[in-house]
Amino acid sequence: MTPASGSPIRIAITGASGMLGTDLRQSAERAGHEVTALDRGALDITDPAACLDAVAGHHAVLNAAAYTRVDDAETHEAEAMAVNAAGAENLARASAAAGAVLVQYSTDYVFAGDATVPYPEDAPLAPASAYGRSKAEGERRARLAHPDGTIVLRTAWLYGEHGGNFVRTMVQLYREHGHLTVVDDQHGQPTFTRDLAEQTMRMLATGLRSGTLHGTASGATTWYGFARAIVENLGGDTATVEPTDSARFARPARRPAHSVLGHDGWARIGLDPMRPWRVALDEAMAEGMFE
């Protein structure tokens, strides 16, 4: 029997020791839910039988497990597909068998990244990298396996307390060198993992069981603008942050030039979008979590 909307539920979290997974676990516990935290050692999501066993008895599955080595995926696409596509399908099938809703976290990389306005939730997928293809395929397979119980929640530019990320790297580099050179031709939405975790809990409380939503912060900036905000919050001189273009930092995988995601879907389920990226960054840095 499915609990009433907003009631405590049993939640399984994959990738539970990662940056997002840790915040999901903490947010779920704060909300009073019963949590099964599954890290890579506890569950190999590429194993269908293991997924069936792990998901049984749960009401929701939050899939924060992913192959995220974007550049390595260019030469290891089969490995990325095994985790990001086949793994998502395995969890969707297991969720269908258990009567659970699956939240499949996806990415801005499923889009071409050449738009001039925010991508709506129903925009055509056109990934330009192996990583993006694997995540797009994960979306497709999860929906096919569990069409009435899969929520695709796309996010981007994640940072948080419990892992390596852009904020922590910029803080370290600025303190070591006193200046930064950062690309200014890629536009996106810095997203605090704790905010995404809390939004996930609000979403589950609505009783939603399927659909596509964009779990990114409101507003947008570039990596350069993001870095300037970090330095400003450190009390540093923002003039020491120098803009450059992507050609200076050539990488194997193509990065989206414009991957700002639209948030119209939240209103349809009675929720506000996530707060502005700068407000979240200011709060996170004021807590000292990147020291």
C-alpha positions in Angstrom: 0.0 0.0 0.0 1.3 3.4 -1.0 1.5 6.0 1.9 -0.6 9.2 1.6 1.2 12.1 0.0 3.5 13.8 2.5 3.6 10.8 4.8 6.9 9.1 5.8 8.0 6.5 3.2 10.8 4.1 2.7 13.4 5.5 0.4 16.4 3.7 -1.2 19.2 6.0 -2.3 21.8 4.8 -4.8 25.2 6.5 -5.0 24.5 7.4 -1.3 28.1 8.2 -0.4 28.5 10.8 -3.2 28.0 14.5 -3.0 24.3 14.5 -4.0 23.6 11.1 -2.4 24.8 12.3 1.0 22.6 15.4 0.9 19.6 13.2 -0.2 20.1 10.9 2.7 20.3 13.7 5.2 17.3 15.6 3.7 15.2 12.4 3.7 16.1 11.6 7.3 15.2 15.2 8.3 11.8 14.7 6.6 11.2 11.6 8.7 11.6 9.0 6.0 13.1 5.6 6.5 16.3 5.5 4.3 18.3 2.7 2.9 21.6 4.2 1.8 23.3 2.2 -1.0 26.8 3.1 -2.0 28.7 1.3 -4.8 29.9 -1.4 -2.4 26.3 -2.2 -1.3 24.7 -2.2 -4.8 26.0 -2.6 -8.3 23.2 -1.1 -10.3 24.5 -2.9 -13.4 23.3 -6.2 -11.8 19.5 -6.6 -12.5 19.0 -9.2 -9.8 20.8 -7.1 -7.2 18.6 -4.2 -8.1 15.4 -6.2 -7.6 16.6 -7.3 -4.2 17.7 -3.9 -3.1 14.5 -2.0 -4.2 12.0 -4.5 -2.8 10.0 -3.1 0.0 10.7 0.6 -0.8 8.3 3.3 -1.9 10.8 5.5 -3.7 14.2 5.0 -5.3 16.5 8.0 -5.8 19.2 7.1 -8.3 22.2 9.3 -7.6 24.6 6.6 -8.9 26.3 7.6 -12.1 29.3 7.4 -14.3 30.3 11.1 -14.2 33.8 11.1 -15.7 32.8 13.2 -18.7 36.1 13.2 -20.5 36.9 9.6 -19.8 33.5 8.6 -21.2 34.7 9.7 -24.7 36.9 6.6 -24.8 34.9 4.4 -22.3 31.4 4.9 -23.6 30.4 1.3 -23.0 31.3 1.7 -19.3 29.3 4.9 -19.1 26.3 3.2 -20.8 26.5 0.3 -18.4 26.0 2.5 -15.4 24.0 5.5 -16.8 21.7 3.6 -19.2 21.6 -0.1 -18.2 21.8 0.8 -14.5 18.9 3.2 -14.8 16.8 0.6 -16.7 17.6 -2.0 -14.0 16.4 0.3 -11.2 13.3 1.2 -13.2 12.4 -2.4 -13.7 13.0 -3.1 -10.0 11.0 -0.1 -9.0 8.1 -1.2 -11.2 8.2 -4.6 -9.6 8.2 -3.0 -6.1 5.5 -0.5 -7.0 8.0 2.3 -6.2 8.6 5.6 -7.9 12.1 6.0 -9.4 13.7 9.5 -9.5 16.3 9.3 -12.2 18.8 12.2 -11.9 19.9 13.4 -15.3 21.9 16.3 -16.7 22.0 19.3 -19.0 24.4 17.3 -21.2 21.4 15.6 -22.8 20.9 18.8 -24.8 23.0 20.2 -27.6 24.0 23.2 -25.5 23.6 25.7 -28.3 20.3 27.3 -27.3 19.7 31.0 -26.7 16.8 30.6 -24.2 16.4 28.1 -21.4 15.6 24.5 -22.4 12.0 23.5 -21.5 11.5 20.1 -20.0 10.1 18.7 -23.3 12.9 20.0 -25.5 14.3 17.5 -28.0 17.4 15.6 -26.7 20.6 16.1 -28.7 23.6 15.1 -26.6 27.0 16.1 -28.0 29.2 13.9 -25.8 29.4 10.2 -24.8 28.4 11.1 -21.3 25.4 13.0 -22.5 24.4 10.1 -24.8 24.6 7.7 -21.9 22.4 9.9 -19.7 19.9 10.5 -22.5 19.7 6.7 -23.0 19.2 6.3 -19.3 16.2 8.6 -19.4 14.8 6.7 -22.4 15.3 3.2 -20.9 13.9 4.2 -17.4 10.8 5.6 -18.9 10.2 2.6 -21.1 10.7 0.2 -18.2 8.5 2.1 -15.7 6.5 4.6 -17.7 4.0 5.4 -14.8 6.6 5.5 -12.1 9.7 7.3 -13.4 10.5 11.0 -12.7 13.4 12.4 -14.7 15.0 15.2 -12.7 17.7 17.0 -14.7 20.3 19.0 -12.9 23.7 20.7 -13.7 26.8 22.4 -12.3 26.4 20.7 -8.9 28.4 21.7 -5.8 28.1 20.8 -2.2 29.7 20.0 1.1 30.3 16.3 0.6 32.7 16.0 -2.4 35.0 17.7 -4.8 33.5 20.4 -6.9 34.1 23.8 -8.6 33.6 25.9 -5.5 36.1 23.9 -3.4 38.6 23.9 -6.3 38.3 27.7 -6.8 38.7 28.4 -3.1 41.8 26.3 -3.0 43.3 27.8 -6.2 42.6 31.3 -5.3 44.2 30.9 -1.9 47.2 29.3 -3.4 47.8 31.7 -6.3 45.8 34.9 -5.7 44.3 34.8 -9.2 42.1 32.7 -11.4 41.5 32.3 -15.2 38.1 30.9 -15.9 36.0 30.4 -19.1 33.3 32.9 -19.8 31.6 31.3 -22.8 29.7 28.5 -21.1 26.4 29.4 -19.5 24.6 27.4 -16.8 23.1 27.3 -13.3 25.3 26.5 -10.3 23.2 24.2 -8.1 23.7 23.5 -4.4 23.2 19.8 -3.8 21.4 20.5 -0.5 18.9 22.6 -2.3 18.3 19.9 -4.9 17.9 17.3 -2.1 15.3 19.4 -0.3 13.5 20.1 -3.6 13.4 16.3 -4.2 11.7 15.8 -0.8 9.1 18.5 -1.6 8.5 16.9 -5.0 7.9 13.4 -3.4 5.5 14.9 -0.9 3.3 16.1 -3.7 2.6 12.4 -4.7 4.1 12.9 -8.2 4.9 9.6 -9.8 6.1 10.4 -13.3 7.2 13.3 -15.4 10.3 15.4 -16.2 11.5 18.4 -14.1 14.6 20.6 -14.1 16.3 20.6 -10.7 18.7 23.6 -11.1 18.9 26.9 -9.3 17.1 29.9 -10.7 19.1 32.4 -12.7 22.2 31.8 -14.7 25.8 32.7 -15.0 29.1 31.6 -16.6 31.9 29.7 -14.9 33.7 33.1 -14.8 30.7 34.7 -13.1 30.5 31.8 -10.7 34.2 32.1 -9.9 33.9 35.9 -9.4 31.1 35.3 -6.9 33.2 32.8 -5.0 36.1 35.2 -4.8 33.9 38.0 -3.7 32.5 35.8 -0.9 36.1 35.1 0.2 36.6 38.8 0.5 39.0 38.8 -2.4 39.6 41.1 -5.3 37.3 40.1 -8.2 39.7 41.9 -10.6 42.1 39.0 -10.1 39.6 36.7 -11.8 40.4 36.7 -15.6 37.9 35.6 -18.2 38.9 33.4 -21.1 37.3 31.1 -23.7 36.9 27.4 -23.9 39.5 27.1 -26.6 42.2 27.7 -23.9 41.1 24.7 -22.0 40.6 22.0 -24.7 39.0 18.9 -23.3 38.1 15.5 -24.9 34.3 16.0 -24.4 32.5 18.9 -25.8 31.0 21.1 -23.1 27.6 22.8 -23.6 27.9 26.5 -24.4 24.4 27.2 -23.2 22.8 24.7 -20.9 20.4 26.9 -18.9 17.3 24.8 -18.0 13.7 26.1 -17.8 11.6 25.5 -14.7 8.0 25.7 -15.9 7.3 22.1 -14.7 7.4 23.0 -11.0 4.3 25.2 -11.2 2.4 22.3 -12.7 2.8 20.3 -9.5 2.3 23.3 -7.2 5.9 24.0 -6.3 8.2 27.0 -6.7 11.5 26.5 -8.6 14.7 26.4 -6.6 16.0 29.6 -5.3 18.6 31.8 -7.1 22.0 30.4 -7.5 23.8 33.3 -5.9 21.6 33.2 -2.7 22.4 29.5 -2.3 26.1 30.0 -2.9 26.3 32.9 -0.4 24.6 30.7 2.3 26.8 27.7 1.6 30.0 29.7 1.7 28.9 31.5 4.9 28.6 28.1 6.6 32.2 27.5 5.9 31.7 24.2 4.2 34.4 24.8 1.6 37.2 25.8 3.9 
